[in-house]
Amino acid sequence: MSADEIARGARAASLQRAQSPGNLVCKLDGTWSFDDQFHADSFYACMDYRHKNVIGDQDPWTYWELMDAPLIGPKGLVPPLPVGLMDWQLRALAGKPPVGVMPPIPPPAPPPGSTQPAVRVWTIMTQAGIRTTQQIDANGNYVFDTQGNPVMVPVAPAMEGLGTGWNGYSWSILYDSDAFSPLIAPYDMRVTIVGSFTLDSFYIGSANAITSTIINSNHQLYFWTDVSGNPLNPNDTSGQKNKKVIVNLDDNGNFVSVTTMRLGFGIDPTNGLWISGYFDPNGNGLPGIQYGDVNHAVFDTWYPQDLAANTDRSDPQVWGYWTDSSAQTDLAVLMIEGLYDESQVPKGQPTIPDTTPTSRIIPRPSLSLVPRRPSPTRMAPRIRRR
């Protein structure tokens, strides 16, 4: 017989064996046809096997083990994922969870070489106002390290004043990816707001990777309140979960921050995040305002309407965008916090334990009332296209 005749006979025998009623064993992973009658590996897995085993691209596919050949042992247990990937499904969550379903937060994994769980902490992912400033000593001089680099210290989030006339308007803030630290998805998130207003609804979502004026999916944020919408300590068992909240100043005119309940999962900020809300027409309509924060941008509706849940900010006939350099770049939102393993937070960035503190009083340097904005000049938003 010629070499071609021998090859044709081998292919015919292989095909007959593959179509026989006897048990077959997959050469890729050892799966028996008795256990999985319809087992099939992907095209790429089969091609990879062919290449690794020096099977010519033009030769027939032979990936079932012949029964008279040495058998592949039973498929072993799948090893656990590395610690950093154990909760990848939760961290990569992009779509909106089904109604009533909340993805569980896996327990912290022990650090390498330790049997104790990793410590998880809250840290500020982004905030109103600058995050750091150069340290000044007791004599008023700037501090440098031994290499001549400035020593930077954290700065608490702050608002410069109050905006007026926001009753009945929807608004959004786009936070570019450069505004976040760490720039990875947290295990959980919460948002803190300040001002004097009634918020009817509040959302957070990731920016589209191609067009940043599109929100991939808006996720509703909730507050722990009494029946009237006044915020309560999360430990107060008389409270209730509420999408509406009343935010106020204290008797001395200082901001009293109000923090949302935990979102229940983290959102990847790599492409930027959107915060959106709707101010109740009957509330005070006085949100906190901060100017000049880089990589933050405020959008709002030209006319009073509830579009907080809307996921498209690209229509200039509906949404306006401040384009001058002195425009406000934070509105109502004081900070966005994320829950991380302590080892994931950059060194020197402040953290707090995984507990939900009561609202804090944030001193305001001065009270300046700023009108909502001048008459609309309809312009297309100038947003960086990725």
NORPE-V529483 format. One record per backbone hydrogen bond with DSSP energy under -0.5 kcal/mol. NH is the residue of the N-H (numbers start at 0). CO is the residue of the C=O. E is the energy in kcal/mol with one decimal. If there is no record, write none. Layout:
BEGIN
NH/CO/E, NH/CO/E
END
This chain:
BEGIN
5/1/-2.4, 6/2/-2.3, 7/3/-2.4, 8/4/-2.2, 9/5/-2.2, 10/6/-2.3, 11/7/-2.2, 12/8/-2.5, 13/9/-2.4, 14/10/-2.4, 15/11/-2.3, 16/12/-2.4, 17/13/-2.4, 18/14/-1.6, 19/16/-1.0, 24/64/-0.6, 25/30/-2.7, 26/62/-2.7, 29/25/-1.9, 32/23/-2.7, 34/31/-0.7, 35/31/-2.1, 38/35/-1.6, 45/41/-2.2, 46/42/-2.5, 47/43/-2.2, 48/44/-2.0, 49/45/-2.3, 50/46/-2.3, 51/47/-2.5, 52/48/-1.8, 53/50/-1.4, 54/49/-3.0, 55/53/-0.6, 58/55/-1.3, 61/59/-0.5, 64/24/-3.0, 64/62/-0.5, 68/65/-1.8, 84/81/-2.0, 85/81/-0.7, 85/82/-1.0, 87/84/-1.8, 90/86/-2.3, 91/87/-2.1, 92/89/-1.2, 100/97/-2.3, 105/103/-0.7, 110/115/-0.8, 113/110/-2.2, 117/108/-0.9, 120/339/-2.7, 121/351/-2.7, 122/337/-2.0, 124/122/-0.6, 124/335/-2.5, 125/335/-1.4, 127/333/-2.6, 132/152/-2.2, 134/150/-3.5, 136/140/-2.9, 139/136/-1.9, 142/134/-2.6, 144/148/-2.9, 147/144/-1.9, 150/142/-2.4, 151/149/-0.7, 152/132/-3.0, 154/130/-2.9, 157/127/-1.7, 159/288/-1.9, 160/288/-1.7, 161/367/-2.2, 162/286/-3.1, 163/369/-3.2, 165/284/-1.6, 167/278/-1.4, 168/165/-1.9, 170/276/-2.1, 171/298/-2.6, 172/274/-2.5, 173/296/-2.7, 174/172/-0.6, 174/272/-3.1, 175/173/-0.6, 175/294/-2.7, 178/175/-2.2, 179/176/-1.7, 180/124/-1.4, 183/181/-0.7, 186/338/-3.3, 187/338/-0.6, 189/336/-1.6, 191/334/-2.6, 192/257/-2.7, 193/331/-2.4, 195/285/-3.0, 196/246/-1.5, 198/196/-0.5, 198/244/-2.8, 199/197/-0.6, 199/277/-2.7, 200/277/-0.8, 202/275/-3.1, 203/218/-1.9, 204/273/-2.1, 206/271/-2.6, 207/210/-0.6, 207/213/-2.8, 211/209/-0.5, 211/383/-0.5, 213/210/-1.9, 214/310/-3.1, 215/205/-2.7, 215/213/-0.5, 218/203/-2.7, 220/201/-3.1, 222/241/-3.2, 224/222/-0.7, 224/239/-2.5, 225/229/-2.0, 228/225/-1.3, 230/245/-0.7, 231/223/-2.9, 235/232/-2.7, 236/234/-0.8, 238/235/-1.7, 239/224/-2.2, 241/222/-2.8, 244/198/-2.1, 245/228/-2.4, 246/196/-3.2, 246/244/-0.5, 249/253/-2.4, 252/249/-1.9, 254/361/-1.2, 255/247/-0.9, 256/254/-0.6, 256/359/-2.3, 257/192/-2.3, 259/190/-2.7, 260/221/-3.3, 262/188/-2.7, 271/268/-1.9, 272/174/-1.9, 273/204/-3.5, 274/172/-2.1, 275/202/-2.1, 276/170/-2.2, 277/200/-1.6, 278/168/-2.3, 279/197/-3.1, 282/279/-1.6, 285/195/-2.2, 287/193/-1.8, 288/160/-2.5, 289/329/-1.8, 291/326/-1.3, 295/292/-1.2, 296/173/-1.3, 297/327/-0.6, 298/171/-3.0, 299/319/-1.6, 300/169/-1.9, 301/317/-1.8, 304/167/-0.8, 306/304/-1.0, 309/306/-1.1, 312/212/-3.2, 315/313/-0.8, 317/314/-1.6, 318/314/-2.9, 319/299/-3.6, 321/297/-1.2, 326/323/-1.7, 328/289/-2.5, 329/289/-1.5, 331/287/-3.1, 332/330/-1.7, 333/191/-2.6, 333/331/-0.6, 334/191/-1.4, 335/125/-2.5, 336/189/-2.8, 337/122/-2.5, 338/187/-2.3, 339/120/-2.8, 339/337/-0.6, 341/118/-3.2, 343/340/-2.1, 344/340/-0.6, 344/341/-1.0, 348/345/-2.0, 351/121/-2.1, 353/119/-0.7, 354/352/-2.7, 356/354/-0.8, 361/254/-1.6, 361/359/-0.6, 362/360/-0.7, 367/365/-0.8, 369/161/-2.5, 369/367/-0.5, 377/375/-0.6, 382/380/-1.3, 385/209/-0.8, 385/383/-0.6
END
